Amino acid sequence: MATSQRMLSFVSVDKQMPDKRAAATRTSDFQEIFAEFDAARAAEQAGRCSQCGVPFCQVHCPLHNNIPDWLMLTAQGRLEEAYEVAAATNTFPEICGRICPQDRLCEGNCVIEKGFESVTIGTVEKYITDQAFQNGWVKAIRPPRELGQSVGIVGAGPGGLAAAEVLRRKGYQVTVYDRHDRVGGLMIYGIPNFKLEKPVVERRTGWLIDGGVKFVLNVEVGREITLAELRRRHDAVLIATGVYRARDIQAPGVGQDGIAPALDYLIASNRKGLGDDVPAFDDGTLNAEGKHVVVIGGGDTAMDCVRTAVRQGAKSVKCLYRRDRANMPGSQREVFHAEEEGVEFVWLAQPEAFLGDGRVTGVRAQRVHLGMPDATGRQVPQPIGDSHFTVEADLVLKALGFDPEDLPVLFGAPELEVTKWGTIKINQRTMETNLPGVYAAGDIVRGASLVVWAIRDGRDAAQSIHRTLSQPQSAALKLAS
């Protein structure tokens, strides 16, 4: 066990991350780029926490994790207790520790950030949870009593899985339905291994199965089974499908071969890494090897694409974004890692047309400047006259964000109400839709967002479902329906 560390050591101990593999080494594989903390280093870095009276790290965490508490326990070498505190508010602390944009959330709001650099919250969170699994401290869910009521969850992504954990702990019979052949949603298919190795997700899936959560995979609601049938099977249904329909760009030549949605590309790469037969990867359609790659967009999906393309052996990788570095939505850490790995960022530029004769050969773009803010508060890109240029491209990936699918049509439930953006309309207090007993959470309600927000929404929806089902009249309502 590590020697106990004193807190408030930020004045004498510098911030340190775990050892990071050199760019030339890490770009040859898809392994995670950071090594594991050892016990002494984890305790030392956790001891930098100021234990402030108003922990802004906790305030700005969507899950309101008790960060100062588990940092103090880690500094004292009490790792099992630290894990218990972290897991009390988070279904996936080992995953959030790897993929959360801490620079925008907890660490970015650390009180000691100004002048001393923040505590390495994410890496300590990852460390204590990995230690918990290695030491057998992570116990399967064993509800104090089994309840006769059941809940069906549509979507095996982070929101659905977080809800499944909460409900199973309370004793409900939980069944999760998903159209894919593996559990995890974007954690399996969308996020590359160098950020989140798949055994980490599969380990948590196995833990949920051991705790009694049932999974029905390769089933698409609306095709193999209707929403109405799920409502008959279960006392409550939670829709947590996420949003996956890629936004497109309207420009000449956009329909040519060699231009693809970012998620299609990432799914192909992840499936190949999982050992699947992926024709679109093997025939080169969704494979960057030997190609000049241009990624359009500035979010985390764009960062995943550019860094994947480097590892696949692209000739060159450029990211085309219409705003500047300070205004991009993706993590600044990801940008830094990408630049280390050889990605070129073309800031303040927007595509005008895609060149080629049936197959893309380049992107014609135009320089822009940032004008006055729009209704959202973001500055609007304005074209600069006579500033056109061309970027060579054999593969163009569109990472422009995601919109929801038409769920009322997909589910065969035209009565399901949606907002003007196509997201599911809910009662914000109860998270229930207009259909009695049907709830919704995660991206399908708030739009494309972070894994940590999906966890928060899934957790809150589960609590709301429990409040309803635990009322004496809930059984009567079920029979009446």
Secondary structure, DSSP 8 states (H G I E B T S, - for coil): ------S-GGGTS------B--HHHHTTS-S-SB----HHHHHHHHTT----SS-HHHHTSTT---HHHHHHHHHTT-HHHHHHHHHHH-S-HHHHHHHS-TTTSTGGG-TTHHHH----HHHHHHHHHHHHHHTT-------SS--S-EEEEE--SHHHHHHHHHHHHTT-EEEEE-SSSSSSTHHHHTS-TTTS-HHHHHHHHHHHHHTT-EEE-S--BTTTB-HHHHHHH-SEEEE-----EE-----TTTTSBTEEEHHHHHHHHHHHHTT---HHHHTSTT--TTSEEEEE--SHHHHHHHHHHHHTT-SEEEEE-SS-GGG-SS-HHHHHHHHHTT-EEE-SEEEEEEEESSBEEEEEEEEEEEEEE-TTS-EEEEEEEEEEEEEE-SEEEE---EE---HHHHTT-TTS-B-TTSSB---TTT-B-SSTTEEE-THHHH-S--HHHHHHHHHHHHHHHHHHHTSTTHHHHHHH-
